[in-house]
Amino acid sequence: MTVSWSTYRRARRRSRQAWVILALAAVSIVGGLAWFFSAGQFALAEPAPAGPSEAPVFDPAWMKPVAAVHPVPGGRALDALDTLPVKGRAAKGGYDREAFGQAWSDVDRNGCDTRNDILRRDLADVVFAEGSRCRVSAGRFHEPYTGQHVGFRRGQDSSRAVQVDHVVALADAWQKGAQQLTPGQRQSLANDPLNLIAADGPANQQKSAGDAATWLPANKSIRCHYVARQISVKAAYGLWVTGAEKDAMKRVLGSCPDQQTVRAR
C-alpha cells in the first residue's frame, strides 16, 4: 500500500500531539501525588472552620414582637424568594438614616433600646452596667460572620469591635422599596430583631450597604441562614431584589434547598 507524504506527516504530527498530552497528564499526576503525600493528606483531613450556622432571632422572655408590614411566609426560602418582585435599584437620592427613625429606639416598648436588646440576645455571659437591667457592658459570642470567638466590652474604642448589623442594610432597603413605606414602618424595619445580628465590626464595615450579590459572610456555615433571613425581611417589609441579587441568593440556597424562611419563634 502506498502512503503519500502528506498523510505520513499528518500521522507523525498526531503522534507527537498524543505524546505531549500523555506527558502533561503524567506531570499532573506526579505533581498531585507529591502534594498529597507531602501536605495534601493533612489538609484534606483538617475539618472545615466551624462557625455558627444560624443567629438568634427572638427571645420571648424579655423581647416583644415588632409589627412588620406582612407576616413572614413559612416554608422554603427558595419559594419565598420567587415571590419577591425583581426590579432595578431606585435612586439613592434622599436617603438618610433619620428616615428610619431615631437610631436604636425602644420600638418594642420593653424598656430597653434595640442595640442593648440585640447584644443581650446574641452574647453569652452578659454583664450589665451597674444599676442597669438594660445596658450591656460585657459578654462574649461565637461571631456569625467570621466564625471567630469574640469578646465584647463597652468602651469608647472597644464597643466598635462588636456592631449590630442590619441584615438588609437600610440604604439597600431604601433603594428597593422602603421609600414607599410609612415612617413608622421604616422605624420597625430598622429595629426588628429579624433584621438585626450582632457582628464583627470590621466585617460589618466591609459589608456596608451590600446585598447578597456584592457581600456574603466569610463564614460559609451561616450563608444559608443569612440569605434566608434577608429574604424573610424583604418579604416582611414588601421590598424587592435585583436580578443579580436573586441569582446570588439562588446560588447560596442551591447548597441547602430545604432551608426555611426565618421567623420569630
Phi and psi in degrees as GROMACS dihedral restraints (atoms count N, CA, C in turn):
[ dihedral_restraints ]
;  ai    aj    ak    al  type     phi  dphi    fc
    3     4     5     6     1   -93.0    20    10
    4     5     6     7     1   129.8    20    10
    6     7     8     9     1  -111.0    20    10
    7     8     9    10     1   127.1    20    10
    9    10    11    12     1   -72.1    20    10
   10    11    12    13     1   158.5    20    10
   12    13    14    15     1   -63.0    20    10
   13    14    15    16     1   -40.1    20    10
   15    16    17    18     1   -65.8    20    10
   16    17    18    19     1   -37.3    20    10
   18    19    20    21     1   -65.8    20    10
   19    20    21    22     1   -41.4    20    10
   21    22    23    24     1   -61.9    20    10
   22    23    24    25     1   -41.1    20    10
   24    25    26    27     1   -67.9    20    10
   25    26    27    28     1   -39.2    20    10
   27    28    29    30     1   -63.4    20    10
   28    29    30    31     1   -39.9    20    10
   30    31    32    33     1   -64.6    20    10
   31    32    33    34     1   -41.2    20    10
   33    34    35    36     1   -65.1    20    10
   34    35    36    37     1   -38.7    20    10
   36    37    38    39     1   -65.1    20    10
   37    38    39    40     1   -42.5    20    10
   39    40    41    42     1   -63.1    20    10
   40    41    42    43     1   -37.7    20    10
   42    43    44    45     1   -64.4    20    10
   43    44    45    46     1   -44.0    20    10
   45    46    47    48     1   -61.9    20    10
   46    47    48    49     1   -42.0    20    10
   48    49    50    51     1   -62.2    20    10
   49    50    51    52     1   -39.3    20    10
   51    52    53    54     1   -64.4    20    10
   52    53    54    55     1   -41.7    20    10
   54    55    56    57     1   -65.9    20    10
   55    56    57    58     1   -36.9    20    10
   57    58    59    60     1   -63.2    20    10
   58    59    60    61     1   -44.7    20    10
   60    61    62    63     1   -61.9    20    10
   61    62    63    64     1   -43.4    20    10
   63    64    65    66     1   -63.6    20    10
   64    65    66    67     1   -39.6    20    10
   66    67    68    69     1   -64.7    20    10
   67    68    69    70     1   -42.6    20    10
   69    70    71    72     1   -64.5    20    10
   70    71    72    73     1   -40.1    20    10
   72    73    74    75     1   -62.7    20    10
   73    74    75    76     1   -40.7    20    10
   75    76    77    78     1   -64.8    20    10
   76    77    78    79     1   -41.6    20    10
   78    79    80    81     1   -62.3    20    10
   79    80    81    82     1   -42.0    20    10
   81    82    83    84     1   -63.2    20    10
   82    83    84    85     1   -42.5    20    10
   84    85    86    87     1   -64.9    20    10
   85    86    87    88     1   -45.3    20    10
   87    88    89    90     1   -62.6    20    10
   88    89    90    91     1   -42.8    20    10
   90    91    92    93     1   -63.3    20    10
   91    92    93    94     1   -41.6    20    10
   93    94    95    96     1   -64.1    20    10
   94    95    96    97     1   -42.4    20    10
   96    97    98    99     1   -64.4    20    10
   97    98    99   100     1   -40.2    20    10
   99   100   101   102     1   -62.7    20    10
  100   101   102   103     1   -42.9    20    10
  102   103   104   105     1   -63.5    20    10
  103   104   105   106     1   -43.6    20    10
  105   106   107   108     1   -62.5    20    10
  106   107   108   109     1   -46.6    20    10
  108   109   110   111     1   -78.7    20    10
  109   110   111   112     1   -13.1    20    10
  111   112   113   114     1   -94.8    20    10
  112   113   114   115     1   -55.0    20    10
  114   115   116   117     1  -131.3    20    10
  115   116   117   118     1   -25.2    20    10
  117   118   119   120     1   -61.9    20    10
  118   119   120   121     1   -40.7    20    10
  120   121   122   123     1   -63.0    20    10
  121   122   123   124     1   -31.0    20    10
  123   124   125   126     1   -78.4    20    10
  124   125   126   127     1   -37.4    20    10
  126   127   128   129     1   -65.2    20    10
  127   128   129   130     1   -41.1    20    10
  129   130   131   132     1   -67.9    20    10
  130   131   132   133     1   -28.6    20    10
  132   133   134   135     1   -79.9    20    10
  133   134   135   136     1   -18.6    20    10
  135   136   137   138     1   -71.8    20    10
  136   137   138   139     1   135.6    20    10
  138   139   140   141     1   -71.2    20    10
  139   140   141   142     1   150.9    20    10
  141   142   143   144     1   -65.2    20    10
  142   143   144   145     1   148.4    20    10
  144   145   146   147     1   -53.6    20    10
  145   146   147   148     1   131.1    20    10
  147   148   149   150     1   -97.3    20    10
  148   149   150   151     1    98.3    20    10
  150   151   152   153     1  -104.5    20    10
  151   152   153   154     1   167.4    20    10
  153   154   155   156     1   -59.2    20    10
  154   155   156   157     1   147.0    20    10
  156   157   158   159     1   -99.8    20    10
  157   158   159   160     1    -5.8    20    10
  159   160   161   162     1  -158.1    20    10
  160   161   162   163     1   167.2    20    10
  162   163   164   165     1  -124.4    20    10
  163   164   165   166     1   153.0    20    10
  165   166   167   168     1   -60.8    20    10
  166   167   168   169     1   155.7    20    10
  168   169   170   171     1  -120.8    20    10
  169   170   171   172     1   -53.3    20    10
  171   172   173   174     1  -151.7    20    10
  172   173   174   175     1   137.9    20    10
  174   175   176   177     1  -122.2    20    10
  175   176   177   178     1   103.2    20    10
  177   178   179   180     1   -67.3    20    10
  178   179   180   181     1   -10.9    20    10
  180   181   182   183     1   -65.1    20    10
  181   182   183   184     1   -28.9    20    10
  183   184   185   186     1  -147.9    20    10
  184   185   186   187     1    -1.3    20    10
  186   187   188   189     1  -104.5    20    10
  187   188   189   190     1   152.2    20    10
  189   190   191   192     1  -117.1    20    10
  190   191   192   193     1   145.7    20    10
  192   193   194   195     1   -61.8    20    10
  193   194   195   196     1   147.8    20    10
  195   196   197   198     1  -103.4    20    10
  196   197   198   199     1   129.8    20    10
  198   199   200   201     1   -74.6    20    10
  199   200   201   202     1   117.1    20    10
  201   202   203   204     1   -88.7    20    10
  202   203   204   205     1   178.5    20    10
  204   205   206   207     1   -75.3    20    10
  205   206   207   208     1   -41.2    20    10
  207   208   209   210     1  -132.4    20    10
  208   209   210   211     1   154.0    20    10
  210   211   212   213     1   -69.4    20    10
  211   212   213   214     1   146.3    20    10
  213   214   215   216     1   -70.4    20    10
  214   215   216   217     1   127.0    20    10
  216   217   218   219     1   -66.8    20    10
  217   218   219   220     1   142.5    20    10
  219   220   221   222     1   -79.6    20    10
  220   221   222   223     1   172.5    20    10
  222   223   224   225     1    97.2    20    10
  223   224   225   226     1  -162.0    20    10
  225   226   227   228     1   -71.0    20    10
  226   227   228   229     1   140.6    20    10
  228   229   230   231     1   -64.0    20    10
  229   230   231   232     1   -34.2    20    10
  231   232   233   234     1   -60.3    20    10
  232   233   234   235     1   -40.6    20    10
  234   235   236   237     1   -68.7    20    10
  235   236   237   238     1   -39.5    20    10
  237   238   239   240     1   -64.8    20    10
  238   239   240   241     1   -37.2    20    10
  240   241   242   243     1   -59.1    20    10
  241   242   243   244     1   -40.1    20    10
  243   244   245   246     1   -68.6    20    10
  244   245   246   247     1   -13.3    20    10
  246   247   248   249     1   -89.7    20    10
  247   248   249   250     1   -12.0    20    10
  249   250   251   252     1   -78.7    20    10
  250   251   252   253     1   136.1    20    10
  252   253   254   255     1   -62.1    20    10
  253   254   255   256     1   148.7    20    10
  255   256   257   258     1  -113.1    20    10
  256   257   258   259     1   117.3    20    10
  258   259   260   261     1  -144.6    20    10
  259   260   261   262     1   170.4    20    10
  261   262   263   264     1   -80.4    20    10
  262   263   264   265     1   167.9    20    10
  264   265   266   267     1   -68.0    20    10
  265   266   267   268     1   139.3    20    10
  267   268   269   270     1   -78.5    20    10
  268   269   270   271     1   166.0    20    10
  270   271   272   273     1   -63.3    20    10
  271   272   273   274     1   143.9    20    10
  273   274   275   276     1   -83.0    20    10
  274   275   276   277     1    -8.9    20    10
  276   277   278   279     1   -54.6    20    10
  277   278   279   280     1   136.6    20    10
  279   280   281   282     1    91.6    20    10
  280   281   282   283     1    -7.0    20    10
  282   283   284   285     1   -70.1    20    10
  283   284   285   286     1   135.3    20    10
  285   286   287   288     1  -152.0    20    10
  286   287   288   289     1   140.2    20    10
  288   289   290   291     1   -55.6    20    10
  289   290   291   292     1   -32.4    20    10
  291   292   293   294     1   -67.7    20    10
  292   293   294   295     1   -15.6    20    10
  294   295   296   297     1   -65.9    20    10
  295   296   297   298     1   -16.5    20    10
  297   298   299   300     1  -105.2    20    10
  298   299   300   301     1    18.4    20    10
  300   301   302   303     1    86.4    20    10
  301   302   303   304     1   175.5    20    10
  303   304   305   306     1   -62.4    20    10
  304   305   306   307     1   135.1    20    10
  306   307   308   309     1   -60.0    20    10
  307   308   309   310     1   132.3    20    10
  309   310   311   312     1    58.9    20    10
  310   311   312   313     1    45.3    20    10
  312   313   314   315     1   -69.9    20    10
  313   314   315   316     1   157.9    20    10
  315   316   317   318     1   -84.9    20    10
  316   317   318   319     1    71.0    20    10
  318   319   320   321     1   -67.4    20    10
  319   320   321   322     1   -34.0    20    10
  321   322   323   324     1   -84.4    20    10
  322   323   324   325     1    -0.1    20    10
  324   325   326   327     1    55.7    20    10
  325   326   327   328     1    41.9    20    10
  327   328   329   330     1  -100.2    20    10
  328   329   330   331     1     4.9    20    10
  330   331   332   333     1    94.2    20    10
  331   332   333   334     1    -3.4    20    10
  333   334   335   336     1  -127.3    20    10
  334   335   336   337     1   144.3    20    10
  336   337   338   339     1   -71.1    20    10
  337   338   339   340     1   160.6    20    10
  339   340   341   342     1   -62.0    20    10
  340   341   342   343     1   -42.2    20    10
  342   343   344   345     1   -58.5    20    10
  343   344   345   346     1   -45.7    20    10
  345   346   347   348     1   -69.3    20    10
  346   347   348   349     1   -32.9    20    10
  348   349   350   351     1   -58.2    20    10
  349   350   351   352     1   -44.8    20    10
  351   352   353   354     1   -71.8    20    10
  352   353   354   355     1   -39.6    20    10
  354   355   356   357     1   -61.4    20    10
  355   356   357   358     1   -43.2    20    10
  357   358   359   360     1   -63.7    20    10
  358   359   360   361     1   -40.0    20    10
  360   361   362   363     1   -65.8    20    10
  361   362   363   364     1   -41.7    20    10
  363   364   365   366     1   -93.5    20    10
  364   365   366   367     1   -24.0    20    10
  366   367   368   369     1   -91.8    20    10
  367   368   369   370     1   154.0    20    10
  369   370   371   372     1  -104.8    20    10
  370   371   372   373     1   159.0    20    10
  372   373   374   375     1    52.3    20    10
  373   374   375   376     1    47.4    20    10
  375   376   377   378     1   -67.7    20    10
  376   377   378   379     1   135.7    20    10
  378   379   380   381     1  -117.1    20    10
  379   380   381   382     1   128.5    20    10
  381   382   383   384     1   -92.9    20    10
  382   383   384   385     1   152.6    20    10
  384   385   386   387     1   -61.9    20    10
  385   386   387   388     1   150.0    20    10
  387   388   389   390     1   -57.8    20    10
  388   389   390   391     1   128.3    20    10
  390   391   392   393     1    81.9    20    10
  391   392   393   394     1     6.5    20    10
  393   394   395   396     1  -122.4    20    10
  394   395   396   397     1   145.5    20    10
  396   397   398   399     1  -106.9    20    10
  397   398   399   400     1     6.2    20    10
  399   400   401   402     1  -121.0    20    10
  400   401   402   403     1   -44.4    20    10
  402   403   404   405     1   -74.2    20    10
  403   404   405   406     1   108.2    20    10
  405   406   407   408     1   -79.6    20    10
  406   407   408   409     1   124.6    20    10
  408   409   410   411     1  -105.8    20    10
  409   410   411   412     1   -20.1    20    10
  411   412   413   414     1  -161.9    20    10
  412   413   414   415     1   161.6    20    10
  414   415   416   417     1   170.4    20    10
  415   416   417   418     1  -176.5    20    10
  417   418   419   420     1  -147.9    20    10
  418   419   420   421     1   157.7    20    10
  420   421   422   423     1  -162.3    20    10
  421   422   423   424     1   160.3    20    10
  423   424   425   426     1   -86.4    20    10
  424   425   426   427     1    99.4    20    10
  426   427   428   429     1   -63.9    20    10
  427   428   429   430     1   131.2    20    10
  429   430   431   432     1   -76.9    20    10
  430   431   432   433     1   -28.8    20    10
  432   433   434   435     1   -82.8    20    10
  433   434   435   436     1   -31.9    20    10
  435   436   437   438     1  -107.0    20    10
  436   437   438   439     1   -20.3    20    10
  438   439   440   441     1    80.8    20    10
  439   440   441   442     1     7.1    20    10
  441   442   443   444     1   -89.0    20    10
  442   443   444   445     1   157.3    20    10
  444   445   446   447     1   -88.2    20    10
  445   446   447   448     1   122.4    20    10
  447   448   449   450     1  -126.1    20    10
  448   449   450   451     1   139.0    20    10
  450   451   452   453     1  -103.0    20    10
  451   452   453   454     1   145.2    20    10
  453   454   455   456     1  -116.6    20    10
  454   455   456   457     1   134.1    20    10
  456   457   458   459     1  -141.8    20    10
  457   458   459   460     1   124.5    20    10
  459   460   461   462     1   -66.0    20    10
  460   461   462   463     1   136.4    20    10
  462   463   464   465     1   176.5    20    10
  463   464   465   466     1   165.3    20    10
  465   466   467   468     1   -57.7    20    10
  466   467   468   469     1   -38.2    20    10
  468   469   470   471     1  -100.7    20    10
  469   470   471   472     1   -41.2    20    10
  471   472   473   474     1   -70.0    20    10
  472   473   474   475     1   -28.4    20    10
  474   475   476   477     1   -60.1    20    10
  475   476   477   478     1   -31.8    20    10
  477   478   479   480     1   -69.2    20    10
  478   479   480   481     1   -16.7    20    10
  480   481   482   483     1   -68.6    20    10
  481   482   483   484     1   -25.6    20    10
  483   484   485   486     1  -122.8    20    10
  484   485   486   487     1   118.7    20    10
  486   487   488   489     1  -118.9    20    10
  487   488   489   490     1   165.6    20    10
  489   490   491   492     1  -104.3    20    10
  490   491   492   493     1   114.0    20    10
  492   493   494   495     1   -90.3    20    10
  493   494   495   496     1   137.8    20    10
  495   496   497   498     1   -82.2    20    10
  496   497   498   499     1   113.5    20    10
  498   499   500   501     1   -54.6    20    10
  499   500   501   502     1   -49.0    20    10
  501   502   503   504     1   -96.8    20    10
  502   503   504   505     1   107.8    20    10
  504   505   506   507     1   -57.3    20    10
  505   506   507   508     1   144.3    20    10
  507   508   509   510     1   -64.6    20    10
  508   509   510   511     1   -37.6    20    10
  510   511   512   513     1   -66.4    20    10
  511   512   513   514     1   -36.0    20    10
  513   514   515   516     1   -66.7    20    10
  514   515   516   517     1   -43.7    20    10
  516   517   518   519     1   -60.8    20    10
  517   518   519   520     1   -40.0    20    10
  519   520   521   522     1   -59.1    20    10
  520   521   522   523     1   -38.2    20    10
  522   523   524   525     1   -84.5    20    10
  523   524   525   526     1    -2.5    20    10
  525   526   527   528     1  -131.8    20    10
  526   527   528   529     1    40.4    20    10
  528   529   530   531     1   120.6    20    10
  529   530   531   532     1   -19.7    20    10
  531   532   533   534     1   -69.0    20    10
  532   533   534   535     1   -19.3    20    10
  534   535   536   537     1   -61.5    20    10
  535   536   537   538     1   -27.2    20    10
  537   538   539   540     1   -87.1    20    10
  538   539   540   541     1    -6.4    20    10
  540   541   542   543     1   -78.6    20    10
  541   542   543   544     1   159.3    20    10
  543   544   545   546     1   -75.7    20    10
  544   545   546   547     1   160.6    20    10
  546   547   548   549     1   -55.1    20    10
  547   548   549   550     1   -38.5    20    10
  549   550   551   552     1   -66.2    20    10
  550   551   552   553     1   -38.8    20    10
  552   553   554   555     1   -67.6    20    10
  553   554   555   556     1   -38.5    20    10
  555   556   557   558     1   -66.4    20    10
  556   557   558   559     1   -37.1    20    10
  558   559   560   561     1   -64.0    20    10
  559   560   561   562     1   -39.4    20    10
  561   562   563   564     1   -62.9    20    10
  562   563   564   565     1   -43.8    20    10
  564   565   566   567     1   -57.5    20    10
  565   566   567   568     1   -41.4    20    10
  567   568   569   570     1   -73.1    20    10
  568   569   570   571     1   -19.1    20    10
  570   571   572   573     1  -120.8    20    10
  571   572   573   574     1     5.2    20    10
  573   574   575   576     1   -72.6    20    10
  574   575   576   577     1   123.6    20    10
  576   577   578   579     1   -55.4    20    10
  577   578   579   580     1   -27.2    20    10
  579   580   581   582     1   -59.5    20    10
  580   581   582   583     1   -32.3    20    10
  582   583   584   585     1   -99.5    20    10
  583   584   585   586     1    15.2    20    10
  585   586   587   588     1  -132.2    20    10
  586   587   588   589     1   133.5    20    10
  588   589   590   591     1  -140.3    20    10
  589   590   591   592     1   130.4    20    10
  591   592   593   594     1   -68.0    20    10
  592   593   594   595     1   132.3    20    10
  594   595   596   597     1  -146.5    20    10
  595   596   597   598     1   162.9    20    10
  597   598   599   600     1   -58.3    20    10
  598   599   600   601     1   128.6    20    10
  600   601   602   603     1   -57.2    20    10
  601   602   603   604     1   -53.1    20    10
  603   604   605   606     1   -59.9    20    10
  604   605   606   607     1   -37.4    20    10
  606   607   608   609     1   -65.0    20    10
  607   608   609   610     1   -39.9    20    10
  609   610   611   612     1   -65.6    20    10
  610   611   612   613     1   -39.7    20    10
  612   613   614   615     1   -65.7    20    10
  613   614   615   616     1   -38.2    20    10
  615   616   617   618     1   -64.6    20    10
  616   617   618   619     1   -40.1    20    10
  618   619   620   621     1   -62.4    20    10
  619   620   621   622     1   -44.9    20    10
  621   622   623   624     1    54.4    20    10
  622   623   624   625     1  -123.2    20    10
  624   625   626   627     1  -102.2    20    10
  625   626   627   628     1    21.9    20    10
  627   628   629   630     1   -67.8    20    10
  628   629   630   631     1   149.4    20    10
  630   631   632   633     1  -103.0    20    10
  631   632   633   634     1  -171.8    20    10
  633   634   635   636     1   -65.0    20    10
  634   635   636   637     1   -20.0    20    10
  636   637   638   639     1   -77.9    20    10
  637   638   639   640     1   -19.8    20    10
  639   640   641   642     1  -117.7    20    10
  640   641   642   643     1   -15.9    20    10
  642   643   644   645     1  -154.4    20    10
  643   644   645   646     1   134.3    20    10
  645   646   647   648     1  -136.4    20    10
  646   647   648   649     1   152.1    20    10
  648   649   650   651     1   -60.0    20    10
  649   650   651   652     1   143.6    20    10
  651   652   653   654     1   -63.3    20    10
  652   653   654   655     1   -32.2    20    10
  654   655   656   657     1   -73.9    20    10
  655   656   657   658     1   102.4    20    10
  657   658   659   660     1   -67.1    20    10
  658   659   660   661     1   -21.9    20    10
  660   661   662   663     1   -64.4    20    10
  661   662   663   664     1   -25.9    20    10
  663   664   665   666     1   -92.2    20    10
  664   665   666   667     1    -9.4    20    10
  666   667   668   669     1   -62.3    20    10
  667   668   669   670     1   -39.7    20    10
  669   670   671   672     1   -62.5    20    10
  670   671   672   673     1   -46.9    20    10
  672   673   674   675     1   -63.6    20    10
  673   674   675   676     1   -43.3    20    10
  675   676   677   678     1   -61.0    20    10
  676   677   678   679     1   -48.1    20    10
  678   679   680   681     1   -67.0    20    10
  679   680   681   682     1   -42.5    20    10
  681   682   683   684     1   -60.8    20    10
  682   683   684   685     1   -35.4    20    10
  684   685   686   687     1   -69.8    20    10
  685   686   687   688     1   -39.6    20    10
  687   688   689   690     1   -61.5    20    10
  688   689   690   691     1   -44.4    20    10
  690   691   692   693     1   -61.0    20    10
  691   692   693   694     1   -42.4    20    10
  693   694   695   696     1   -63.2    20    10
  694   695   696   697     1   -43.1    20    10
  696   697   698   699     1   -63.6    20    10
  697   698   699   700     1   -43.9    20    10
  699   700   701   702     1   -66.6    20    10
  700   701   702   703     1   -36.4    20    10
  702   703   704   705     1   -67.1    20    10
  703   704   705   706     1   -39.8    20    10
  705   706   707   708     1   -68.1    20    10
  706   707   708   709     1   -27.7    20    10
  708   709   710   711     1  -116.6    20    10
  709   710   711   712     1    14.5    20    10
  711   712   713   714     1    65.3    20    10
  712   713   714   715     1    35.8    20    10
  714   715   716   717     1   -95.7    20    10
  715   716   717   718     1   160.3    20    10
  717   718   719   720     1  -109.7    20    10
  718   719   720   721     1   175.7    20    10
  720   721   722   723     1  -124.1    20    10
  721   722   723   724     1   154.9    20    10
  723   724   725   726     1   -84.2    20    10
  724   725   726   727     1   166.5    20    10
  726   727   728   729     1   -60.5    20    10
  727   728   729   730     1   -43.6    20    10
  729   730   731   732     1   -65.8    20    10
  730   731   732   733     1   -37.6    20    10
  732   733   734   735     1   -65.2    20    10
  733   734   735   736     1   -44.6    20    10
  735   736   737   738     1   -62.4    20    10
  736   737   738   739     1   -42.3    20    10
  738   739   740   741     1   -60.2    20    10
  739   740   741   742     1   -42.8    20    10
  741   742   743   744     1   -64.8    20    10
  742   743   744   745     1   -40.7    20    10
  744   745   746   747     1   -63.6    20    10
  745   746   747   748     1   -41.3    20    10
  747   748   749   750     1   -65.4    20    10
  748   749   750   751     1   -36.4    20    10
  750   751   752   753     1   -63.0    20    10
  751   752   753   754     1   -44.0    20    10
  753   754   755   756     1   -64.0    20    10
  754   755   756   757     1   -48.5    20    10
  756   757   758   759     1   -72.1    20    10
  757   758   759   760     1   -13.0    20    10
  759   760   761   762     1   -62.0    20    10
  760   761   762   763     1   -25.2    20    10
  762   763   764   765     1   -88.0    20    10
  763   764   765   766     1    -7.8    20    10
  765   766   767   768     1  -147.9    20    10
  766   767   768   769     1    63.1    20    10
  768   769   770   771     1   -60.6    20    10
  769   770   771   772     1   -21.0    20    10
  771   772   773   774     1   -94.2    20    10
  772   773   774   775     1     8.1    20    10
  774   775   776   777     1   -56.3    20    10
  775   776   777   778     1   129.1    20    10
  777   778   779   780     1   -88.6    20    10
  778   779   780   781     1   159.5    20    10
  780   781   782   783     1   -63.2    20    10
  781   782   783   784     1   165.6    20    10
  783   784   785   786     1  -110.7    20    10
  784   785   786   787     1   124.5    20    10
  786   787   788   789     1  -134.2    20    10
  787   788   789   790     1   155.8    20    10
  789   790   791   792     1   -68.5    20    10
  790   791   792   793     1   128.2    20    10
